[in-house]
Amino acid sequence: MSDKLIKFEKSAHWYSKSGEPKHEADLREARKHILFPSITSMEKDVFPNPGLERYKMNALIRAVLDNPKQAHEDDEHYANRVYDISRQKAVDAADFGKRLHKAFQEYPKEPEVAMLPWFDQFRNWIESNRVELLSREKVVVSEELGLAGCYDLFCTINGTPAMVDFKTQDVKVGKTGKKKPEFYDSWLRQLAFYWYANASGKIATKPSNPNCLSIVIDSNHGGLLYFKQWDPREVEEAFEQVVAGVFIWCSRRNFWPTGRRSYTLMRVKSSGSPVPDWALEVPLAPAEMDEVMTLVPPPPVPLATAGAGDPAGGNQPQPATPSPSQMAAIQAAIAQAQAQTNQDNF
């Protein structure tokens, strides 16, 4: 009997360099056609959410307790039945989210009747904040990072450019007796990447002062919209985590879609701006940089070959390896990302 009782769906999403979705591909096809993983696929693999995993485990245990195995069922059938039951709430939530995203995407066209309560709130937000919808459900690709994704909305709010992400949530009542939505660091990392990739995909030309907004939509009937505008510095730090995450993702698979094995992330002082610009492997004088983080996996050491007048091969070029300070920067970035992720509660 196989140990693999449950048939899991593919979770990885891929894109071509031109931004065409290739979600049916696997890693072998990605290597062959040089496909880029999505930001959400990288996020789930590198930055796991312990709270979400606990929620899934509890839901699965509850499904087993509430649904005993039937006499006619074999182990595989029963395992998949209770697994599907445990996921039903998540499936329903995903379906609601897709329908609501579709309604927002097709604004100002009237949506299906069931979506009207939330659509009306969306319309009120647009009209009361002079929101100009510039692009919706757009795929962005970063050929520098080898990463892609599809954002919800890029717009101007009262004349200011903003990257907006919508999330549906069963908002719970907090300790104060009022409903309190949860906002997660994974959302911020996605927004940070979308903002960067939407700015031509070139880190060196990325605008400063990123303006990113998460909107939580209470999935309960008549639920409200909740807003969180992320601090620009939070967006910058989240982008650092994205770069580190891409490095980890590629290193684990030994698959480097961009053909490069190094990313140099620099915070460059921007005159007159409280928020630094970004640059990727841009040659600058040390005095112009606040800090530098280089992510480089050590290449295999070549066999030493002795040359004439060099019996020990001591003059052979040596492969570059991360310095102690570089490794400390890598470990600090990863530790910070993991610490923030561990604070999430589902």
C-alpha angles and dihedrals in degrees: 000000000000119000089217101085100156123064105218122201121240109269101183119098122201136191134194120237088261091056098255112149114245099176095151091062125103130207093275091055090043090057092047097048098029096241124180122231118236121252089243092053092050090045095054093048100044103030107039118190110230092193092055092048091052090050092052092048093050091048091051093049090048090051091052093049094047096043114048120200114268122231093244095050125099120211095262095051092047094047092053093044095055091040090056090047091051090053097046095097091050091047091051091048091050091050091051090049093052092050092048093047088051090052092050092044092055095047128169087033110095112254131219112298094252091061097050098097092058094035091056091054090049090051092049091051091052095048097043095048100040090243114186112199107221101170136351133198092000125168114227125191131198111202089183094061099026091235135122141179147159119251126205104225142355112189147136119260112201087340097311120114113242139178110220130195125189123211127180116217140172092238113212131209111258132214091279091061092250128106113265122190123212121235117197133208090230088066090053093051090053092049091047091054093046091051092050096043093046089057092076091287092266114121091200091061097038112133117244124234097049113208111207126170131189117200118196115202114204104229092206112104110275090011120162134240116250123200135207122180107198120225112252090236090054089053091052093050090047089054090054087055091050091055091048090046093053090051092051093045093051094043093053091055098032085230117131108180093187093050091238128109100196138065122188111198116194133181103215121200110244115206112241094001123107090208120064122234120238128243133181116209093333112157108240135159113262091243090062095058130080094197141337129216117189119190110198126156109217109254120226113280110247120231110265114244120194116232132197109295090007107082094166095047087234094147093057114122111260123220116252115251130184115274120233090257091051092049090048090053091050093048092046092052093048093045091051092050092048093047092053092045092052090057092063114108120192 
